[in-house]
């Protein structure tokens, strides 16, 4: 079992928070003495505070800068498509 304390600020990770949950992409935006401010990417970006000692079932992967750029291109295209549909 891992915790948020192991994750570095500014990095993107694929994690499985609970044993029976899916894999989620997160980014650690900021850390304080006891907490981290996390972006969680599903269909949209959501931001939450997590305690550093909150458990993470598995840290699947730390994404490289190249992989983050590839993902951002896909995510941003999907966001544009989502907003264009709302305008109709």
N, C-alpha and C positions, 0 to 999 in steps of 0.2 A: 504494500500500500504506500502510495506517495502522497505528497501534500503540495499546496501552492507555494510553499516556502522554497521549493527546489527550482521554480521557474524564474527566468531572468526577464527583467523589464525590457520592453521593446521587441521581444521575440514572439513568434507565432508557433503554436503547438497544436498537434492533433492529440486530443485526450479522450479518455473514457472516464467520466466522473464516477459512474457507478457500474458495477459488474454487469448488470443487465441493460445498460443504456447504450445508445449508439455513439459513434465517434463524433466529436465536436471540434471545430477549429476555434481556438481562442488566441488572444493577444494580451500580454501583460503590459498595461499602459503606465502603471505607477505602483510603487510599493512604499508603505510606511513601516513603522516598527512592527505592527501586528497584522496588517491587512494588505491586500493587493486590489487594484482597480482593474477589472478584466473586461475586455470586449469579447462577446460570444457571437459568432457568425452562424446564423441559420439562413432563413430567407432574407432577413435584414440584420443589421448589427444591433445588439443590445449590450448595455454596460451595467456591470454589477460590482459590488464590493464582495470580496471573499476573505475570510480569515486565513492567514498563512498556514494554520494547522488544519484547515478543512481538508478532508481526504480526497484524493484522486485515485481511482482504481488503477488506471494505467496511463502513463505518458507514452503514447504510441510513437510520436516522432516530433523532433524539432525541425521546422521547415527551414531550408536554406533561403537565402535572399532571392536566388533565381526562381525557386518554387513559389515564393510569396508573390513575385512579380507576375508569374503565370496565373496564379489564382486570382490576383487583383484584377487582371484583365477580364477574366470570366465573371467575377463577382460584379464588377462595375457594369459590364454589358447587361447582365441580368437585372441590375438595379434600374438601368435606363429603360429596359423593356417593360419593367413593372410600372414605372411612372408614366410611360407613354400610354399604356393600357388604361390607366386611371383617368387620363385626360379626355378620353372619348365619351 
